[in-house]
Amino acid sequence: MNKNIRVLEKRKKIALIAHDNKKKDLIEWAVHNKTALSKHSLVATGTTGKLIEEALDQPVIKLLSGPLGGDQQIGAMIATGDIDIIFFFFDPMEAQPHDSDVKALLRLAVAWNLPMACDRSTADFLMTSRFMQEEYSYELPNYTHYLNRKL
């Protein structure tokens, strides 16, 4: 079986996303982790990106707002290997007008075996992992059986 190995470089490409009710929490977390985040490249959806850029005084690649396609842009970046880690603080208590986009984004992160945190405690565990500070290699899932299936 052919193994496809992906290498996450020392400088990670991090996606930062937050629903409206979780933006404050993500910003507070990002400020708390300002020094660690400054060692990485940051990408964020719409307003979240603007708020993080202001709070950290660090450049953030800003995509569209989530409901206007930003979640799908991040999903495309996952599929092309342009995102290494996702911090997505989503609101589990409120339905979102773009829930299908959110579900697709989360599915892609799992399908491509990306490290992902959806709450502050998990984000803390990821940020303090030694793998955040060094190169990390892992095997990508093999979807050959799916691609070669008979329809």
Secondary structure, DSSP 8 states (H G I E B T S, - for coil): ----EEEE-SS-EEEEEE-GGGHHHHHHHHHHTHHHHTTSEEEE-HHHHHHHHHHHTS--EE---GGGTHHHHHHHHHHTT---EEEEE--TTS--TTHHHHHHHHHHHHHTT--EE-SHHHHHHHHTSGGGSS-EEEE----HHHHT---
